[in-house]
Amino acid sequence: MPGPSLMSDLRVYTIDGGIVETVEDFYNEIERKVIPQRRWARDLTGFDDVLGGDYGTPDEGFVLRITEADAMEARLGHRLFARIVAIARKHGEGGQKSAHGVILELA
């Protein structure tokens, strides 16, 4: 997992939580911002695969920043939002798939 000095070198993908009203909107944002022009299983398992490096995400890890995370959580519901966060954290420091080096930032 990259330390603070390396984090600035990582690619940052910003998901606009302010426009996410449904899980389909979330998948659209992933598709548009993280894996443009790639076909993927538009579900939570597919999201897990995307974070795992499938579909062209950087091998050295990356930052997944979700802006307006509170608004996104309110619209999606706590349970679904918590599942999305748990999947992302699984790919970060201390997670089962930490070798993928995903840093989740909720803003």
Secondary structure, 3 states (H helix, E strand, C coil): CCCHHHHCCCEEEEEEHHHCCCHHHHHHHHHHHHCCCCCCCCCHHHHHHHHCCHHHCCCCCEEEEEECHHHHHHHHCHHHHHHHHHHHHHCCCCCCCHHHCEEEEEC
